[in-house]
Every structure is written in structure tokens, then in C-alpha cells.
């Protein structure tokens, strides 16, 4: 609980910007700002983490999605750390609903990179080299994080469902479950595993995303262990937000969460 407080996960948006569908997750408001109930955040975070762990244990992949500036570095870093896919610049329409076309672009990118690695581009005119290098850079910007994806993923993890509405809509259309950090201005109805919390603060995004990444690692290790391929030396230490962490700093949490709402 202390780590959630320190990261500012409980700070929502101004009251005038709220979505009434988030009412159940809001504890109070102070100075015109909605305060999110961190006890619910902790509960739903653990629920989402358990789902993600199971997804990984089944050998399914997940895409981390977060294209807003505050989320880009964390999305990329945590996805790479846990072996997930990611999209942190722009969600291309059809990534899930027209995956065959997206796969063709990925195949083209891989082909270009292979040609470049073999030195084949050097035999081309300078103008053509520049053109193909620009294509490699541009395609990597949008597809680099899903370059090894060969099928529809088992789930999405999304930061800011408002900004990433296209990805959420596509996931629902093809039946891919969505785990998401939902702020007080979001609509949580279409989210399978909502995690109520601040989706604007970098520390909040990092804390929640790292916990989801840890869950994915735990699931992957579980699968490898079941398959007899587990190497304990390769296991990563999870950033736990469990019962022990919840007890730490509980007095601070109670002070914040017990203040009566204004008005």
C-alpha cells in the first residue's frame, strides 16, 4: 500500500473530468481532485496479475500498449524485461482485426533487415539505400515491438484506455481480454481486468506496469518449470505488492483514505 501511495496511484482527475462509470472505485475528493480507493486498486491489481500469470503459464503472449509520452519508456522497458510484445508509439489500425496485413508488413521489415545485415543494401544506389533505411526505421518505430508476433496475442495490457481506444475496440472485436490501468476519466465497462489508478504519473504507470510484467515472468517461469526447462538462475525478483507490502505504511494509507470527502 505504501508503494502505491508513494507513486501517487490514488490521484485521479479533476471532478469535472470524471466518468460516472468509475464511481465505485472513487473513495473521496480533495481540492477538486478525485481520490481513488487504493484498497480496490490493490485487489484489482492482484486479480489482473493472477490472470496475466495464467496467460504466460499457458504459453500465450501479451502486448503492452501505451503510446502517451509518460508511458512510452516504461511500456518498452517492462515488455522487453518480461519477454512480452509492446506498442509504444502508435497503434496501427488493424493490428488485431487485420493481422494478416500487419504480418505482411512485419515480414517485409524482417526481409529488409536481413538484406541490410548481409550488406546487400550497399550495392544499391545511394538514394535507394536511404529510402530503404528510412523504411526500416519507420517500420521499426511502429512494428518493432511486435516484430516476432506470429499470431493474435492472449491479452493486452493497456495504459490509458481513452487514448488507446482503438486497441481496446479491436481486442474486444476479436475476443482478446484486456487488462488496463483505468483513471477516473475512463470508461471501465469494456475492460476485462480494470486496475483503478493514476494513468498520467510516470511513477504510477511504472509501478503498475512492472507488477504486471513480474506476473508475466512468474507465469513464464511456471511454464518452463512444468516443462523441465526452468533455470532458477534466470528468474527475476518480482516487485511484490502483496500482503506484506500492503501492511507496510498502513498508517499512512489509512490517513489518506480515511479523510472524509469535501462538500
C-alpha positions, -999 to 999 in steps of 0.1 A, spaced: 0 0 0 29 23 8 44 19 -26 10 27 -42 8 59 -21 43 70 -29 37 65 -66 6 87 -65 -16 59 -78 -45 72 -58 -47 106 -75 -74 108 -101 -85 136 -124 -105 168 -115 -141 162 -106 -154 179 -137 -135 154 -159 -147 122 -143 -166 94 -158 -195 84 -136 -188 47 -145 -157 50 -123 -178 59 -93 -174 26 -75 -136 30 -75 -135 65 -60 -131 70 -23 -134 107 -19 -123 140 -34 -99 167 -22 -94 201 -36 -115 192 -66 -95 160 -73 -109 126 -71 -91 101 -48 -91 65 -59 -97 38 -33 -63 21 -31 -77 -10 -13 -97 -16 -45 -66 -8 -66 -46 -34 -47 -74 -60 -51 -79 -55 -88 -41 -53 -94 -36 -87 -78 -66 -100 -98 -52 -88 -130 -17 -101 -122 -31 -136 -115 -48 -135 -149 -16 -124 -166 4 -151 -148 -20 -177 -161 -18 -164 -196 20 -167 -195 18 -201 -179 -3 -213 -209 24 -201 -233 4 -172 -246 18 -138 -254 6 -103 -242 10 -69 -258 19 -39 -236 2 -9 -251 9 27 -241 17 55 -266 14 85 -244 47 102 -236 46 93 -199 42 56 -207 64 50 -237 97 42 -219 81 21 -192 60 1 -217 90 -7 -238 114 -14 -209 90 -36 -189 78 -55 -220 114 -63 -230 122 -73 -194 94 -99 -192 95 -111 -228 62 -95 -239 54 -76 -271 48 -39 -270 34 -9 -289 45 25 -276 44 49 -305 12 44 -324 -14 16 -326 -18 8 -363 -55 2 -372 -60 -35 -380 -32 -47 -357 -56 -73 -344 -86 -72 -367 -65 -73 -399 -35 -92 -386 -27 -108 -420 -19 -74 -435 1 -64 -405 20 -96 -407 29 -89 -443 45 -55 -432 64 -73 -404 77 -99 -429 88 -71 -452 106 -54 -423 124 -86 -414 134 -91 -450 148 -56 -452 168 -60 -420 182 -93 -433 193 -77 -465 209 -49 -446 227 -74 -423 241 -92 -453 253 -60 -468 231 -62 -498 219 -26 -495 254 -13 -501 252 -25 -537 222 -2 -544 224 34 -555 227 58 -526 192 72 -530 177 37 -528 198 29 -498 185 59 -480 149 51 -489 152 15 -476 169 26 -444 141 51 -438 116 23 -443 134 1 -418 134 29 -393 98 38 -398 85 2 -397 105 -5 -366 90 26 -349 55 12 -353 61 -26 -356 94 -32 -338 78 -42 -305 56 -69 -322 81 -80 -349 82 -115 -335 44 -119 -331 31 -146 -353 -4 -149 -340 -31 -130 -321 -19 -125 -285 -36 -139 -254 -42 -105 -239 -35 -68 -240 -22 -46 -211 -32 -10 -218 -23 23 -201 -50 49 -207 -79 33 -224 -92 66 -237 -61 73 -257 -58 36 -267 -95 32 -276 -88 17 -310 -66 -11 -295 -93 -18 -269 -121 -19 -295 -100 -43 -317 -93 -66 -288 -130 -68 -279 -138 -75 -316 -115 -105 -318 -121 -117 -283 -88 -108 -267 -91 -100 -230 -79 -65 -219 -61 -56 -187 -59 -19 -182 -49 9 -158 -81 30 -157 -82 65 -143 -112 84 -131 -119 98 -165 -120 63 -182 -149 40 -191 -140 7 -174 -171 -12 -188 -153 -28 -218 -122 -37 -197 -120 -73 -186 -94 -66 -158 -96 -30 -148 -70 -16 -124 -82 17 -109 -53 41 -107 -35 72 -120 -26 67 -156 -8 100 -160 20 100 -134 52 82 -146 58 66 -112 22 52 -111 25 38 -146 59 23 -138 47 6 -106 16 -10 -121 33 -20 -153 62 -35 -135 39 -56 -114 21 -69 -145 55 -76 -160 65 -95 -129 33 -116 -131 41 -125 -167 76 -135 -156 62 -157 -129 38 -174 -153 66 -180 -178 89 -195 -151 60 -217 -140 55 -230 -176 93 -236 -180 94 -254 -147 65 -276 -157 83 -284 -189 115 -291 -171 133 -262 -187 134 -238 -157 167 -222 -148 164 -206 -113 194 -185 -121 175 -167 -148 145 -159 -126 139 -122 -119 130 -108 -85 94 -96 -86 84 -62 -74 59 -75 -49 28 -56 -39 13 -84 -18 1 -87 18 35 -79 33 38 -48 12 2 -38 19 10 -38 57 40 -15 52 30 20 57 -6 11 65 -9 41 89 -1 65 60 -26 48 38 -53 49 65 -47 86 70 -52 94 33 -81 70 27 -100 79 58 -102 116 52 -139 125 45 -148 138 11 -153 176 8 -188 190 4 
